[in-house]
Amino acid sequence: MCGAKIPPGLRSKLDASGTNDAAALEFGIEYATRQCDELLRAGAPGLHFYTLNKAHSTVQVLKNLGLA
């Protein structure tokens, strides 16, 4: 609705998950972990997450980064 576009590579990976919600969730966590790692390595002073009261994925990203 906001006009944001999902990059083609990301879209194809999500589409490959089909109706497997667990696979899509795991891919999303891995993707977010890579993004956060790149930001921190590039000098970002920190990260801010909007969890919408569903912190599981964020907690896993922080664990993957060694921050939790």
LUMROVO-18191 format. One record per residue: residue number from 1; residue in one letter; x, y, z of N, C-alpha, C in turn. Coordinates in nm, 4 decimals, padded with zeros to 6 digits. Example, Ala and Ser with C-alpha at 12.3 -4.5 7.8 and 13.67 -1.06 7.14 Angstrom:
<atoms>
<resi = 1; resn = A; n_X = 01.3190; n_Y = -00.5690; n_Z = 00.7800; ca_X = 01.2300; ca_Y = -00.4500; ca_Z = 00.7800; c_X = 01.3200; c_Y = -00.3300; c_Z = 00.7800>
<resi = 2; resn = S; n_X = 01.2850; n_Y = -00.2250; n_Z = 00.7080; ca_X = 01.3670; ca_Y = -00.1060; ca_Z = 00.7140; c_X = 01.2900; c_Y = 00.0030; c_Z = 00.7870>
</atoms>
This chain:
<atoms>
<resi = 1; resn = M; n_X = 00.0814; n_Y = -00.1195; n_Z = 00.0000; ca_X = 00.0000; ca_Y = 00.0000; ca_Z = 00.0000; c_X = 00.0858; c_Y = 00.1261; c_Z = 00.0000>
<resi = 2; resn = C; n_X = 00.2094; n_Y = 00.1155; n_Z = 00.0538; ca_X = 00.2940; ca_Y = 00.2342; ca_Z = 00.0608; c_X = 00.3797; c_Y = 00.2512; c_Z = -00.0641>
<resi = 3; resn = G; n_X = 00.3774; n_Y = 00.1531; n_Z = -00.1532; ca_X = 00.4544; ca_Y = 00.1631; ca_Z = -00.2758; c_X = 00.5937; c_Y = 00.1013; c_Z = -00.2666>
<resi = 4; resn = A; n_X = 00.6261; n_Y = 00.0448; n_Z = -00.1508; ca_X = 00.7569; ca_Y = -00.0191; ca_Z = -00.1361; c_X = 00.7650; c_Y = -00.1420; c_Z = -00.2260>
<resi = 5; resn = K; n_X = 00.8826; n_Y = -00.1663; n_Z = -00.2784; ca_X = 00.9029; ca_Y = -00.2809; ca_Z = -00.3670; c_X = 00.9989; c_Y = -00.3795; c_Z = -00.3006>
<resi = 6; resn = I; n_X = 00.9696; n_Y = -00.5074; n_Z = -00.3114; ca_X = 01.0578; ca_Y = -00.6116; ca_Z = -00.2607; c_X = 01.1596; c_Y = -00.6415; c_Z = -00.3697>
<resi = 7; resn = P; n_X = 01.2896; n_Y = -00.6392; n_Z = -00.3365; ca_X = 01.3915; ca_Y = -00.6688; ca_Z = -00.4378; c_X = 01.3666; c_Y = -00.8067; c_Z = -00.5013>
<resi = 8; resn = P; n_X = 01.3919; n_Y = -00.8198; n_Z = -00.6321; ca_X = 01.3633; ca_Y = -00.9454; ca_Z = -00.7021; c_X = 01.4274; c_Y = -01.0689; c_Z = -00.6386>
<resi = 9; resn = G; n_X = 01.5529; n_Y = -01.0579; n_Z = -00.5936; ca_X = 01.6184; ca_Y = -01.1723; ca_Z = -00.5316; c_X = 01.5486; c_Y = -01.2170; c_Z = -00.4038>
<resi = 10; resn = L; n_X = 01.5059; n_Y = -01.1206; n_Z = -00.3251; ca_X = 01.4333; ca_Y = -01.1506; ca_Z = -00.2021; c_X = 01.2983; c_Y = -01.2118; c_Z = -00.2352>
<resi = 11; resn = R; n_X = 01.2301; n_Y = -01.1554; n_Z = -00.3338; ca_X = 01.0983; ca_Y = -01.2064; ca_Z = -00.3739; c_X = 01.1077; c_Y = -01.3515; c_Z = -00.4207>
<resi = 12; resn = S; n_X = 01.2081; n_Y = -01.3837; n_Z = -00.5006; ca_X = 01.2189; ca_Y = -01.5201; ca_Z = -00.5521; c_X = 01.2456; c_Y = -01.6196; c_Z = -00.4394>
<resi = 13; resn = K; n_X = 01.3270; n_Y = -01.5811; n_Z = -00.3399; ca_X = 01.3524; ca_Y = -01.6693; ca_Z = -00.2259; c_X = 01.2256; c_Y = -01.6907; c_Z = -00.1445>
<resi = 14; resn = L; n_X = 01.1499; n_Y = -01.5846; n_Z = -00.1236; ca_X = 01.0242; ca_Y = -01.5981; ca_Z = -00.0492; c_X = 00.9238; c_Y = -01.6829; c_Z = -00.1262>
<resi = 15; resn = D; n_X = 00.9166; n_Y = -01.6612; n_Z = -00.2562; ca_X = 00.8253; ca_Y = -01.7409; ca_Z = -00.3390; c_X = 00.8626; c_Y = -01.8885; c_Z = -00.3353>
<resi = 16; resn = A; n_X = 00.9922; n_Y = -01.9173; n_Z = -00.3255; ca_X = 01.0378; ca_Y = -02.0564; ca_Z = -00.3211; c_X = 00.9903; c_Y = -02.1270; c_Z = -00.1946>
<resi = 17; resn = S; n_X = 00.9604; n_Y = -02.0497; n_Z = -00.0901; ca_X = 00.9100; ca_Y = -02.1084; ca_Z = 00.0344; c_X = 00.7671; c_Y = -02.1590; c_Z = 00.0188>
<resi = 18; resn = G; n_X = 00.6990; n_Y = -02.1096; n_Z = -00.0847; ca_X = 00.5605; ca_Y = -02.1521; ca_Z = -00.1082; c_X = 00.4738; c_Y = -02.1253; c_Z = 00.0131>
<resi = 19; resn = T; n_X = 00.4054; n_Y = -02.2279; n_Z = 00.0594; ca_X = 00.3172; ca_Y = -02.2131; ca_Z = 00.1750; c_X = 00.3846; c_Y = -02.2593; c_Z = 00.3040>
<resi = 20; resn = N; n_X = 00.5152; n_Y = -02.2837; n_Z = 00.2986; ca_X = 00.5898; ca_Y = -02.3292; ca_Z = 00.4159; c_X = 00.6282; c_Y = -02.2078; c_Z = 00.5010>
<resi = 21; resn = D; n_X = 00.5400; n_Y = -02.1741; n_Z = 00.5948; ca_X = 00.5624; ca_Y = -02.0560; ca_Z = 00.6776; c_X = 00.6906; c_Y = -02.0659; c_Z = 00.7599>
<resi = 22; resn = A; n_X = 00.7238; n_Y = -02.1853; n_Z = 00.8074; ca_X = 00.8451; ca_Y = -02.2025; ca_Z = 00.8880; c_X = 00.9694; c_Y = -02.1722; c_Z = 00.8042>
<resi = 23; resn = A; n_X = 00.9698; n_Y = -02.2155; n_Z = 00.6783; ca_X = 01.0835; ca_Y = -02.1894; ca_Z = 00.5900; c_X = 01.0950; c_Y = -02.0400; c_Z = 00.5600>
<resi = 24; resn = A; n_X = 00.9824; n_Y = -01.9735; n_Z = 00.5384; ca_X = 00.9837; ca_Y = -01.8300; ca_Z = 00.5125; c_X = 01.0330; c_Y = -01.7540; c_Z = 00.6350>
<resi = 25; resn = L; n_X = 00.9908; n_Y = -01.7968; n_Z = 00.7534; ca_X = 01.0353; ca_Y = -01.7332; ca_Z = 00.8771; c_X = 01.1859; c_Y = -01.7489; c_Z = 00.8940>
<resi = 26; resn = E; n_X = 01.2366; n_Y = -01.8689; n_Z = 00.8739; ca_X = 01.3799; ca_Y = -01.8949; ca_Z = 00.8871; c_X = 01.4601; c_Y = -01.8128; c_Z = 00.7859>
<resi = 27; resn = F; n_X = 01.4116; n_Y = -01.8069; n_Z = 00.6618; ca_X = 01.4797; ca_Y = -01.7264; ca_Z = 00.5603; c_X = 01.4810; c_Y = -01.5791; c_Z = 00.6014>
<resi = 28; resn = G; n_X = 01.3678; n_Y = -01.5296; n_Z = 00.6518; ca_X = 01.3602; ca_Y = -01.3901; ca_Z = 00.6946; c_X = 01.4578; c_Y = -01.3581; c_Z = 00.8059>
<resi = 29; resn = I; n_X = 01.4715; n_Y = -01.4493; n_Z = 00.9005; ca_X = 01.5659; ca_Y = -01.4301; ca_Z = 01.0105; c_X = 01.7091; c_Y = -01.4267; c_Z = 00.9568>
<resi = 30; resn = E; n_X = 01.7421; n_Y = -01.5172; n_Z = 00.8670; ca_X = 01.8761; ca_Y = -01.5196; ca_Z = 00.8080; c_X = 01.9032; c_Y = -01.3916; c_Z = 00.7283>
<resi = 31; resn = Y; n_X = 01.8045; n_Y = -01.3486; n_Z = 00.6511; ca_X = 01.8187; ca_Y = -01.2283; ca_Z = 00.5688; c_X = 01.8400; c_Y = -01.1062; c_Z = 00.6579>
<resi = 32; resn = A; n_X = 01.7580; n_Y = -01.0929; n_Z = 00.7619; ca_X = 01.7694; ca_Y = -00.9796; ca_Z = 00.8537; c_X = 01.9030; c_Y = -00.9823; c_Z = 00.9272>
<resi = 33; resn = T; n_X = 01.9485; n_Y = -01.1018; n_Z = 00.9637; ca_X = 02.0780; ca_Y = -01.1143; ca_Z = 01.0311; c_X = 02.1888; c_Y = -01.0617; c_Z = 00.9406>
<resi = 34; resn = R; n_X = 02.1864; n_Y = -01.0995; n_Z = 00.8130; ca_X = 02.2889; ca_Y = -01.0514; ca_Z = 00.7194; c_X = 02.2831; c_Y = -00.8998; c_Z = 00.7055>
<resi = 35; resn = Q; n_X = 02.1623; n_Y = -00.8449; n_Z = 00.6940; ca_X = 02.1479; ca_Y = -00.7000; ca_Z = 00.6811; c_X = 02.2042; c_Y = -00.6284; c_Z = 00.8038>
<resi = 36; resn = C; n_X = 02.1688; n_Y = -00.6762; n_Z = 00.9216; ca_X = 02.2152; ca_Y = -00.6135; ca_Z = 01.0451; c_X = 02.3663; c_Y = -00.6239; c_Z = 01.0586>
<resi = 37; resn = D; n_X = 02.4207; n_Y = -00.7385; n_Z = 01.0236; ca_X = 02.5655; ca_Y = -00.7572; ca_Z = 01.0301; c_X = 02.6354; c_Y = -00.6582; c_Z = 00.9374>
<resi = 38; resn = E; n_X = 02.5832; n_Y = -00.6417; n_Z = 00.8166; ca_X = 02.6422; ca_Y = -00.5469; ca_Z = 00.7217; c_X = 02.6347; c_Y = -00.4039; c_Z = 00.7749>
<resi = 39; resn = L; n_X = 02.5223; n_Y = -00.3681; n_Z = 00.8341; ca_X = 02.5079; ca_Y = -00.2334; ca_Z = 00.8899; c_X = 02.6079; c_Y = -00.2082; c_Z = 01.0021>
<resi = 40; resn = L; n_X = 02.6189; n_Y = -00.3038; n_Z = 01.0932; ca_X = 02.7109; ca_Y = -00.2870; ca_Z = 01.2050; c_X = 02.8560; c_Y = -00.2821; c_Z = 01.1582>
<resi = 41; resn = R; n_X = 02.8910; n_Y = -00.3664; n_Z = 01.0625; ca_X = 03.0288; ca_Y = -00.3659; ca_Z = 01.0097; c_X = 03.0610; c_Y = -00.2355; c_Z = 00.9366>
<resi = 42; resn = A; n_X = 02.9567; n_Y = -00.1727; n_Z = 00.8793; ca_X = 02.9762; ca_Y = -00.0465; ca_Z = 00.8083; c_X = 02.9771; c_Y = 00.0740; c_Z = 00.9023>
<resi = 43; resn = G; n_X = 02.9612; n_Y = 00.0482; n_Z = 01.0328; ca_X = 02.9720; ca_Y = 00.1570; ca_Z = 01.1289; c_X = 02.8419; c_Y = 00.2099; c_Z = 01.1855>
<resi = 44; resn = A; n_X = 02.7305; n_Y = 00.1435; n_Z = 01.1582; ca_X = 02.6047; ca_Y = 00.1892; ca_Z = 01.2173; c_X = 02.6204; c_Y = 00.1892; c_Z = 01.3695>
<resi = 45; resn = P; n_X = 02.5735; n_Y = 00.2947; n_Z = 01.4364; ca_X = 02.5928; ca_Y = 00.3034; ca_Z = 01.5813; c_X = 02.5018; c_Y = 00.2099; c_Z = 01.6609>
<resi = 46; resn = G; n_X = 02.4042; n_Y = 00.1515; n_Z = 01.5961; ca_X = 02.3131; ca_Y = 00.0609; ca_Z = 01.6651; c_X = 02.2028; c_Y = 00.0155; c_Z = 01.5713>
<resi = 47; resn = L; n_X = 02.1118; n_Y = -00.0618; n_Z = 01.6263; ca_X = 01.9990; ca_Y = -00.1146; ca_Z = 01.5500; c_X = 01.8703; c_Y = -00.0845; c_Z = 01.6256>
<resi = 48; resn = H; n_X = 01.7637; n_Y = -00.0628; n_Z = 01.5539; ca_X = 01.6332; ca_Y = -00.0417; ca_Z = 01.6157; c_X = 01.5337; c_Y = -00.1336; c_Z = 01.5469>
<resi = 49; resn = F; n_X = 01.4609; n_Y = -00.2097; n_Z = 01.6249; ca_X = 01.3641; ca_Y = -00.3047; ca_Z = 01.5704; c_X = 01.2231; c_Y = -00.2679; c_Z = 01.6151>
<resi = 50; resn = Y; n_X = 01.1284; n_Y = -00.2777; n_Z = 01.5244; ca_X = 00.9867; ca_Y = -00.2694; ca_Z = 01.5572; c_X = 00.9350; c_Y = -00.4125; c_Z = 01.5580>
<resi = 51; resn = T; n_X = 00.9016; n_Y = -00.4647; n_Z = 01.6724; ca_X = 00.8623; ca_Y = -00.6054; ca_Z = 01.6820; c_X = 00.7120; c_Y = -00.6265; c_Z = 01.6766>
<resi = 52; resn = L; n_X = 00.6345; n_Y = -00.5216; n_Z = 01.6978; ca_X = 00.4879; ca_Y = -00.5328; ca_Z = 01.6986; c_X = 00.4426; c_Y = -00.6463; c_Z = 01.7908>
<resi = 53; resn = N; n_X = 00.5063; n_Y = -00.6540; n_Z = 01.9067; ca_X = 00.4758; ca_Y = -00.7545; ca_Z = 02.0100; c_X = 00.5010; c_Y = -00.8981; c_Z = 01.9656>
<resi = 54; resn = K; n_X = 00.5847; n_Y = -00.9151; n_Z = 01.8638; ca_X = 00.6233; ca_Y = -01.0486; ca_Z = 01.8177; c_X = 00.7753; c_Y = -01.0495; c_Z = 01.8080>
<resi = 55; resn = A; n_X = 00.8395; n_Y = -01.0704; n_Z = 01.9223; ca_X = 00.9842; ca_Y = -01.0524; ca_Z = 01.9312; c_X = 01.0664; c_Y = -01.1746; c_Z = 01.8900>
<resi = 56; resn = H; n_X = 01.0052; n_Y = -01.2886; n_Z = 01.8611; ca_X = 01.0798; ca_Y = -01.4111; ca_Z = 01.8325; c_X = 01.1887; c_Y = -01.3892; c_Z = 01.7266>
<resi = 57; resn = S; n_X = 01.1520; n_Y = -01.3339; n_Z = 01.6137; ca_X = 01.2488; ca_Y = -01.3159; ca_Z = 01.5052; c_X = 01.3608; c_Y = -01.2209; c_Z = 01.5454>
<resi = 58; resn = T; n_X = 01.3257; n_Y = -01.1126; n_Z = 01.6135; ca_X = 01.4262; ca_Y = -01.0161; ca_Z = 01.6568; c_X = 01.5222; c_Y = -01.0784; c_Z = 01.7564>
<resi = 59; resn = V; n_X = 01.4697; n_Y = -01.1542; n_Z = 01.8493; ca_X = 01.5560; ca_Y = -01.2215; ca_Z = 01.9469; c_X = 01.6515; c_Y = -01.3159; c_Z = 01.8751>
<resi = 60; resn = Q; n_X = 01.6025; n_Y = -01.3868; n_Z = 01.7755; ca_X = 01.6892; ca_Y = -01.4797; ca_Z = 01.7019; c_X = 01.7966; c_Y = -01.4052; c_Z = 01.6236>
<resi = 61; resn = V; n_X = 01.7610; n_Y = -01.2922; n_Z = 01.5634; ca_X = 01.8602; ca_Y = -01.2108; ca_Z = 01.4918; c_X = 01.9682; c_Y = -01.1653; c_Z = 01.5895>
<resi = 62; resn = L; n_X = 01.9284; n_Y = -01.1171; n_Z = 01.7065; ca_X = 02.0258; ca_Y = -01.0720; ca_Z = 01.8054; c_X = 02.1150; c_Y = -01.1863; c_Z = 01.8519>
<resi = 63; resn = K; n_X = 02.0586; n_Y = -01.3038; n_Z = 01.8692; ca_X = 02.1398; ca_Y = -01.4219; ca_Z = 01.9057; c_X = 02.2381; c_Y = -01.4543; c_Z = 01.7945>
<resi = 64; resn = N; n_X = 02.1903; n_Y = -01.4510; n_Z = 01.6694; ca_X = 02.2782; ca_Y = -01.4802; ca_Z = 01.5556; c_X = 02.3951; c_Y = -01.3838; c_Z = 01.5483>
<resi = 65; resn = L; n_X = 02.3725; n_Y = -01.2593; n_Z = 01.5893; ca_X = 02.4763; ca_Y = -01.1563; ca_Z = 01.5858; c_X = 02.5650; c_Y = -01.1615; c_Z = 01.7099>
<resi = 66; resn = G; n_X = 02.5300; n_Y = -01.2471; n_Z = 01.8061; ca_X = 02.6055; ca_Y = -01.2543; ca_Z = 01.9299; c_X = 02.5772; c_Y = -01.1390; c_Z = 02.0241>
<resi = 67; resn = L; n_X = 02.4588; n_Y = -01.0801; n_Z = 02.0112; ca_X = 02.4233; ca_Y = -00.9641; ca_Z = 02.0925; c_X = 02.3196; c_Y = -00.9961; c_Z = 02.1998>
<resi = 68; resn = A; n_X = 02.2801; n_Y = -01.1199; n_Z = 02.2102; ca_X = 02.1789; ca_Y = -01.1562; ca_Z = 02.3120; c_X = 02.2267; c_Y = -01.2758; c_Z = 02.3907>
</atoms>
